[in-house]
Amino acid sequence: MKLNESNAGHRIAVTQDGHADPLAPAGDGNLDQRSSSARGGRPFRPRRAQCVNGSLQLNNLWGARLALHMCIDPQREELIREELGRIVASDLFCRSDRLCRFLRFSVEQALRGESDRVKEYVVAVEVYDRPASFDSRVDPVVRVEARRLRDRLKTWYEGEGRNARIRIELPRGGYAPLFHDPAAASAPKQELAPAQRTMAVLPFANLNPSPENDYLCDGLTEELIHSLTKVRELRVVAWISAARMRGREQDLGAIREQLGVETILRGSIRCLGDRLRITAQLIESASGYYLWSEAWDRSTSDVFAIEEEIAQAIVNTLRVQLWPESPTRLTRKATNIECYNAYLKGRFHWNKRSPEGLRLGLRCFEDAVALDPDWALGWAGLGDSFAVLAENGLLPQETAIPAANRAAERATSLDPNLAEAYATLGLLRCRYDWKWDEAAVFFRRAIDLNPGYATAHFWYGFHYLAMTGRLEEALAEAELAVSLDPLSVIAQEGRGFVLMVSRRYEEAIEQYRLLLEFEPSFYKAWTSRGRVYAQMGDYARAIEMYEKGLQLGGTIANILAALGQAHALNGETDRARELLQQLHQMSSSASRTGSGTSAVPATCFAIVHLGLGENDRALEWLEAGMEQRQMSLSALKVHPVYDPLRQEPRFQALLVRLGLSQASLNERSRK
């Protein structure tokens, strides 16, 4: 090993082959409501959209389904265990109990999906029987034995194991193994169009024992994803899907299959006082070969400069191999470290999408813009927070929506090329302002600036195209969002919604069935499936779905309303009126206590009255909601729940006020 000077004058360890000595990634696996502790039945298969001769076509994203618990699939696990058995029984290893114990331990942890446990301290205590007081600074046993194990594995694969169907390797600087298939590495690669080059940026590992810096690791990862999605020749898996790979960074084959990517970026962060040690490696998923590796030893104030440096290095590395003519350059306006940390904490909490996480995210973004009022990303985050809090009924929309608008418009005034802010403005113009032409302009601007921004595609398809009745285009956009974020349950649920409002009920049921097999704890998949059953006239099954959704999601007004309507349509009018009364009590309580939550939407009362056959009362509620510009009204044009009202002049008047009458849509299409 030699020492190399970095641009900042710090000394970085470099191995003999010229790579920086990376640290193995790790993670705590905590994904809030997005991961479940148990999965049953056949796993969910996201689908990807692909443009062929200008036409959007669908194909399976993976050749194999996700395995139970999203771990290594059984066939691959069997091959790994067979290879492990051959190695430890060989003459090269059988006389070295210490190396065999080390190898068995690291492989077993990886197969359990717990690669993050394979750290120096854990190996020392559990494999080499060191005491709990073990200090790696004075006892290098793990590092010494790891070097021996790497050398021994290299000798094995140069000799007796040269024809192994799968290889087990221990990457430099880490203690968790890599598994890769030599046949896949040597197979001729199928050339893709430049826009189809795919990458996953895995959550950077926090190598400090305290979770205090988790926000920094996740924030840096997400910001790298946002930067790289701006490269038109590169398709980057969105944060939600990448985060599901936490703790499984070493199993490149499974990541390749599940996310459908050719290259993988992974890394780690260690904080020592006011210093940061950041490592990153760009790896070819099929072969496990490093395309690029680097380490930074910098002050904590340099974190945003390091992010830009990593992103630019990746683009430069891929450009040499894939797009030599590409002029793409990534830039970022730096700001002070306190502001940037507040922003990263905001995104860390906002991404959880839980009520607590959204509120914490809002406070962090408020801190960010207070520390630097001229930084566009801080304002974009603030706009996102107000918009999603209002959309989920966690803040009154009459205050949250204007605040979201001000924040997003401030962001675009500071940075006219910031896709996130334009997407937020598009969402607000659809959901609250009902200015559909403006919404389309904002969404298209966001997608033009950042074609890989999955949220912009999802919102454009779900909130604009679907709500204006352009359902085939909406489904195509939903498919594109899924291809960019293949493990996002929100995107998958949105695809099911588009199928439902297209009256393709059987397909919607199948979509939700697969989604529930993948994520049985996601309450919206249960309730959305229930809505489809209700439209099909299977009210008993719809009630069953809604009850399950209430168990998982809690007392949510939209679920109570759907349940009330189903009971009414099933002839159980007393139970329907009980639920209607419960909605009134919830609305009164929110108004009386000023709890910061929105009152129950008028649409909730309307659909229960529809179930009871009280169409005039339903229309009264919808008209009252119109006066308050309630966001839930944007679905009136397409949602089948309102079909009993479509011939009513009062309902047609509502569509005119929404800008969704057929005449308005025809005029818009001629522009």
N, C-alpha and C positions, 0 to 999 in steps of 0.2 A: 504494500500500500504506500502511496505517496501523498504529499500534500499539494494542493493546487490553490492558487490565489483567485478569489472571486472578484467580480468587478468592484465590489465595495471594499476590497482590501482585507476581507476576512479569510481565514484559512479553512478549507473544506477537505475532508478526507475523500480520496479518490482511489478506486481499486486499480489493479494492474491493467485491466482492460479498458480503463478510461472512464468508467461509470462512477458516479457518486455512490457512496455507501449508504443505501436507503434503509430506513427503519420499517419494520413490518407494520402494516395498518392494523387497527383494531377498532372495536366499536361496542357499544353497550346494547345494541339491538332494540332500543326503546323507540318505537314508532307511534306512540299514542294509539289512536283508534285505527290506524292504517294497517296494523298487523294483528293477526289473531293467534291465540295460543294453540289452537287446534284446527285442522282442516280435514274434511272428510270427503269421500266420494271422488269423482273425477275432477282434476284440477281445471281451473279456468284457462282458456286459451285466447289471449288477446289476438286481434287481427290487425294487419297493417295494410295501409293503402299505398298503391304504387301507380305512378303515372306511366302509361304505356301508349305511345303515339297520341299524347294529349288527352287520353281518357283515363279516368281513375278506376283502377281495378283492385280487387281484394285478393289477398292470399294469406295463408297461415304464416304467422310470424316465426314459429319454431317448428322443427321437425319432430319434437318430442314434447309431451305435456310436462307441466311443472310437477315435481314429485311432492309427496306428502311432507308438510311442514316447510316446503320450499327448500329442501336439502338436496344433496346429490342423489340422482336417480339410482334405483336399486342395481341396475345392470352395471353402471359405472362404479358404484360402490363395491360391487363384487370383484370387478377387475382390479380396483385399488387394493383390496384386501388380499387378493391372490398375489399381486406383485409384492406387497409387504411381506407375505409369508415366504416367498422365494428369496427375498433379500436377506431376511434375518436367519434363514436356514443355510445360506451359502457359506462356503469356507471363508469368504472375505469378511463376514460379519459374525458368524456364530461364536467366535472366541472373544468377542467384545460385548459383554453384557451391558456396559454403560451406553454404548452407541445404539444398541438394539432397543434399550429402554427409552432413550431419547426419541428415536425414530417412531416407535410404537405410540408413544404419548402424543407427539405432534400430529401424527396421522389420525389417531382416534379423535382428537379434539376437532380436527378439520371435518371429519366425517359427521360429527355431531352438529356441525354448523357453529362451533365455538372456537374458531381460529383466534379470536381476540384474546383468549385466555393464554395462548402460547407466548408468554412474555418471559423475560430473563429471570425475574424473581420467581415466578411460578415454576418454571423448569428447574431452577436450582433447588427449590423446596420439595417438589413432588417427584422429580426424577433423580436428583443427586443427593437427596436427604439432607440438605442444608437446613440449619435452624431458622426459625422465624426472624431472627435478627440478621439474616443474610444481607450483605452489602456488596453490590457488584463492583463498587469502586476499589475494594481491597481483595475481592475474590473473583477472578476472571473465569471460573470453571465453565460457565455456560458458553462464553464466547470461544474458549479454547476447544471445547467439545464440538461446538457447531462447525468450526473450521474443519475438524477431523471428519465429521459426518459428511460435510460437503465433498471433501476430497475422496472419501470412501465411496460415496454414491457416484461420483464422476468415474472412478475406476470401474465400478460395477457396470455402468452403462457403456463404457468403452470395451468391455470384455464380455462376460457371461450374460449380462442383461441387455446386450445391444439390440436384440430383436423383441424386446418387451412391447406388449400392446399398449401399455400406459406407463408413463414415467413419473417417479416421485422425486422432486427436487426441493432443496432448501435454499431459497434465495439469499444472496449476501445481505447481511445487516438485519435479517429477520429470522424467526424460529418456527414460523408456521409453514407447512409444505405447499408446494405447487403440484398440481396434477395435470399432465397434458398428454395428448395423443400424438405420437410421432407421425402416424399415418395422415392425420389432419394437417400437420405442419407441412408435409411433403406433397400433399395433393395439389393438383393444379388449381389456382385460384380463379374463380369466375369473375371476370371483369364487370364492374358495375359502372353506371353513369356517375360522374363526379358528385352529383347531388345525393347519391345513395350511400356515400362513404359514411360509416356509422361509428359512434363512439359513446362510451359510458364513462362519466366521471363519478367514481365511487366516493362515498363519504370519507373525508380525510379523518384519520384516526387521532384521537386524543391520547397521547402517550403519558400524560400526567395522571397520577392516581385519582385526582379529584375531578369530578364532572364539571367543574367551574368553567372550563374552557371549551365545553362541547359546542357552545354557540359559535365560537371562533372557527372550529373545524367545519361545522355544518354551513356556516355563513360563507367561508372561503370556498367551499365546494359549490354552493349554489351560485356564487358570483362567477366562478369559473365557467359553470354551465351557461349562464347568461351571456358571458363574453364569447364563448365558443359558438353558441347558436347563431351569432351574427356572421359567421363564415358560411357563405352560401354553398360552398362545396362540401360542407360537413353537416351531417345529421346527428344531433346530440340527444341522447335520452334525457328526458326531463327529470327534475330533482325527485319527484315523488317516487318514480320507479327506481331510480338509482339508490335511493335511501333504503329500499327493501333489501338491498344486497349487503347491508351493514353486517359485519361479522363473518361474511362469507367471501371476503375479497380474494382469498387464495384459490378458490375453485374456478379457474378461468373458463373451463369447459361449460359449467352450469351457467355462468354469467353470459357466455356467448349464446347459449341456447335460449335462455329465458329473455334476454334483452335484445337478441339479434344484432350484436355489435361485432365489428372487426377489431377495434382497438379499445383498450381500457386504460384510463388514467386513475391511479390510486396514489395515496400519499399519507403523510402523518405530520403532526405538529407536537412539539414538546416545548413548554415554556419553562425557562430558568430565570427567575427574577424579571428583568426588563429585556431579556433576550429570547429570541424565537429560533428554534431549529425546525425547519420545514423541509421535508423531502417529497419528491414526486417522481413517479415512474410512468412512462407511456409504454404499454405492453401490447404486443400482437396476441389477440385472444386465442387464435388457433394453435400457435406454436409455443406461446409463453415467452418468446424472445423479447428482450427489451429494445424498443426503438429509440428510447431516450431516457436518461435518468439524471437527476440533479438534486443538490441540497443547498439550502441557504441558511446562513447563520447571521441573523440580523437583529436589529433593535425592533421592539414591538411597534414602534412608530412607522416601520417600513412595510407593514403587512399588505397595504393596498398596492404598493409598488411591486411586491413579490407576486401578487395575483396577476398583475399585468405582465410581469416577466414570464411567469409560467405559461399563460395563455399564448403569448407571442412565441415562446420557444416551441410549443406544440404545433402552432400553425407553421412555423418555419420548418420543423421536422417533417410534417406531413406534406408540405408543399414540395419539398425536394423529391419525395417519393411519388406523389399523386398529382399535384397540380403545379408544375414548374412555371406556368405562365400566370398564376394567380397573383394579383397585386395586393391582396387583402392585408390590411394591417389593423391591429386592435389597439385602441387607445382608451385611456381612462383618466378622467380628471381627478387628481388626488385631493384629499381633504384631511383635516386633522384627525389623529388617531382616536380621540374620544368620540367624535362624531361617527367615524366608521365603525367603531365597536358598538355604538348604540344601534346603528343600522343593522349590523349583523345579528345582534340580539333580537331586533325586531323581526327580521325574516325567520330566525330560528323559532320564535314563538308563533308567528303568523302561520308558518307551514304546518303546525299541528292541527289547525282549523278547529280546535276545541274552543268553547266559550272563554275559558281562562286564557288560553294561548292567544286568541284574537285580542283580548283586552290588554294583556301584557305587551303584545306586539305594538298596539296603538301607543302605549306609553313610551316605548323605546323609540318609535319613529318621531314622536313629539320631542323627545330629548335630542334626536339627531338634527332636526331642523332648527331647534333652539341653539345648538352648538355651531351650526353652519347654515344660515338661512339661504345661502347661495348654492347649495349642493342639490342637484336635481334628483338624484336617487332617493334621498331622504324624503322629499316631497312625494315622489312616486309611491314609496312605501306607505306614507301617511294616507294618500288617496285610496290605495288598495284596502287599508285597514278600515277606514270609514265606510267604504262601499260594501265590503263583505259583512261587516258588523250590522249594517242596515239590512242587507239582503237576508241575513239569518235572524232578524228580529231582535238583535241584542242591543241595538240603539234605536231610538225613534228616528224614522227616516226624515222627518221635517227638519232635524238638526244635522243628522249624519250626512245626508246627500249633498246639501250645499257645502259642507266641509270637505267632502270627497272631491267635489268639483273644483273648489278653490285650490286644493292641494295638487290635483292632477294638472290643472291649467298652469299653476306655478312651475311644476316640473317641466312642462313642455316649453314654457317661456325661457327657462334656464338652459334646457338642452332640447332643441327641436328634433333631435334624432333618437329620443328615448322611447323605445317601443312600449315599454310597460305602461307609461302614462297614457299613451294614446289608446291602448286596450281598455284601460279603466274608464276613460272618457266614452268610449264606445259602449261599454256596459251601462253606464249611467244614462246615456241618451236613449238606450233601449228600454231599460227597466223603469225609469222614473220620468224622463222628459217626453218619451214617445216621439222623439225626433229621429225617425228611422233613417232618413237620408244622411243626416249628420253622423249617425252611428256607423253606417256603412263606410263613410269616408274615414272615420277614426280607426275602425278595425282594419281596413285595407292598408292604411298608413302603418299601423303597428306590424302587420304581417310583412309588408314590403321592407320595413326597417330590420326586422328580425324574423326571417321565415321559419326558424326553428323554435319560436316561442309557442309552446304547446297551449298555454292559457289563452293566447289571442285566438288561435284556431278554434278552441273549444267554445269560448264566449261568442265568437262570430257565428259559428254553426248553431249553437244552442239558443242564444238570446236574440240573434238577428234573423238568420235564414229560416230557422224553424218557426219562429213566432210570426213571420210574415208569410208563411205558407210555402216557402221554397224548400220543400222537404227533401227532394232528391239531392239538392246542393247541400242542405244541412247534414244529411247522412254522410256525404262524401267528406265534408269538413270534419265531422265527428270521427270518421275513420282516420283522417290525417292526424288529428289530435291524439288518437290512441296509438298510432304508429310512433309518434314522438314521445309518448308517455305510456308505454304498454302495460304498466302495472298500476296505473292510477284508477282507483275504484270510482272516483268522481267522473272521469272521462268515460268509463265503461257504463256507468249508470246513465250518463247523458245520452249515450248511443241508444240505450234501451228506451229512453224517453222519446227520442226522435222516431223510433220504430212504432211506439204506441200512438203518437199523434198522427202518424201516417196510416193508422188503422191496420198495421201489420202485427196483429196481436200475437199470433203464434210465434213469430220471430222474436217479439219482445219478451215473451215468456221464456224462450230458450236463452236469450241474452241474460236475463236475470237469474235463471237457473245456474248457468255457468258462473256468473258473478258470485252467487251465494256459495257455490262449491269452493271457489277461490277465497272468499272472505265472508264467512258465515256470521261474523259479528257486525257487519256493516248494515245498520238499521234501514238505510234508505233503499237498499236492494230489496228488503222484505216488503216495505210499504209500496214501492214502485211496482213490484210484482202484484201486490194486492190491487192496485188501481187497474192493472190490465185485466185481472180476473173479474173485477167489478164491471168493466166495459163488456166483458164476454158473458155477463149474466151469472157467473158463478159466485154468488154473494157469500156463501158459507166459507168458501176457500179464501175469498178476499178478507173476510173478518179474521180468519186465522192468521193471514199475513200481517194485518194491521196490529193484532194483539202482540205478535212477535216483535214487531217494530217498536211498540210501546215499551216492551220489556227491555229492549236494547238501547233505545234512544231517550227514554224518559217521557214525561208528559209534554208532548209537543202539540201545539194547536192544530197544525195541518193533519197530523195523524188522527187526532180525536174527531176532526170534521169528516175525514174520509170514512172512519169507522162508523160515525153516526149515519152517514148517507147509506152505507152498506146495510146497516141494521134496518133502516127505513125501507130500503128496496127489498129486503128479505122479509118484510111484513112485521118486523119487531119495532113498532113505532114508539112504544113506551121507552125502550132502551135508547132509541134515537133522540127522543126529547130529553132524556137524562143527560146525554152527551151535549146536546145543544145548550142546556142549562149550565153545564160545566164550562163551556166556552164563554158564556156570558160572565160567569164568576171570574174566570181568568182575565177577561178584558177589564172588568171593573177593578180587580186587584192591581193590575198594571197601571191603570189610570190613577188610582187612589194613592198608591205607595210611591209613585214616581221612581220606580226601581231601575230606570235606565233601559228597560226593555220596551219593545214596541207593543202596542195593543194588538189584540187578535185581528188578523186581516179580515176584511169584509167577505172575501171569497170563502172563508171557512164557514161562516154562517150561511152563505148562499148555497153551498152544495148540500148542506144538511136539509135545508128547505126544499131543494130540488128533489132529494130522495123522498121527502114527505109529500111530493106532488104540489107544493106551495110555490108555484112559479112566480107569482106576483111578489111574494116576500123575498124570493131569491133576487129578483130584479131590483127591488128596493135596496137590498144590501149592496149589490154591485154598483148602483148609482151613487150610494153614499161613499163607497170606496173610491169612485171616480173623482169625487170632490176633493178627496185627500191625496189623490195621485198615488194610490197604493201600488207597490211594485208587482204584486201578484196578479194584477189585472192584465199584464202584458201577454198572458197566455190565452186570452178569451178567443182569439181568432181560430186557434187550432185545437185546443184541448177538447177531447170528446165528451168530457163531463158536462159541457155546456150545450151539447147537441139538442136537448129538449127546448132550448130557448132560441134557436137560430132563426126561426121564422117570425119571432116577435119583433115588432117595430122598435120597441124600447131597447132590445138587445142590439139591433142594427144601428141604432143611434149611438150606443156605447162604442161600437166598432168605428164609427165615424170620428168620435172624439179621440179615440186611440190612434187614429190615422191608419187603421187596418181594414177599412171598408174595401170592398172589391173595386170600387171606383178609384179609391186612393192608390191601391196596389197597381191597378191598370195604368194609371197616370205615371206612377213611379217607374214602371217597367218601360215606358215609352221614352223616358229621359235618357 
